[in-house]
Amino acid sequence: MAIADIITRIEDDAHAEADAIISAARERADAVRERARIDAEREAERIVERTLTQAKVEADTLLANARLAARDSLLAAKKDLAERALTEAGHVLEDLPDDEYVALIAREVAEVAVPGQRIRVSAADEQRLRTLGALMRDAGVDVTVEGTSSDIERGVCVEGDGVRVDVSAASYIAEHRADLLHVAVRTLFAGEDR
């Protein structure tokens, strides 16, 4: 065997070995790329799942907050409407016919007055309540009606022994506020789910 044959054979063997190494390296690279692709797909799926879960939680939270805000807004509107109903009720009481108005004031005075106290009538109600003294005597309430008072808008003030009680449609509404508010809400919003 000649040297040229030996060199050719060594070169062929080297090429074959190099081709085998390159082929093995390509197979390993292909396998690494395939594993990387599979791992990347799995990681992408996990990221999508986490993102969807997080988005659902955020959406649920936003929806719950929106529902709470809507409920709070509705409750505030209902409260405002009930408050306006109470204000209107006060006006209705003030606008009662004179005989009914004086009877209302007399009933309220009879509940708070003690013997010997005096009653002063608001200037605005002086004419409407001119029969108050007679009604009080007829009811057996020992009080004296002593003119008008400019420091009350409507109704009367009952005074004596350091005590002063204002009696008016407004004070009636204020005294019975909780009960009247309950009635207003029940009447205004009957049949609604609360």
NORSULSUL-V761958 format. One record per pair of residues at least 24 apart in sequence whose C-alpha atoms are under 6 Angstrom apart, sorted by sequence separation. I is the first residue (numbers start at 1). J is the second residue. If there is no record, write none. Layout:
# NORSULSUL-V761958
I J
I J
This chain:
# NORSULSUL-V761958
118 143
119 144
120 145
123 148
117 143
118 144
119 145
120 146
122 148
102 129
115 142
116 143
118 145
119 146
120 147
121 148
122 149
115 143
120 148
121 149
120 149
98 128
122 152
122 153
122 154
122 155
122 156
121 156
120 156
120 157
119 157
119 158
118 158
118 159
117 159
117 160
93 169
90 169
90 170
82 184
82 185
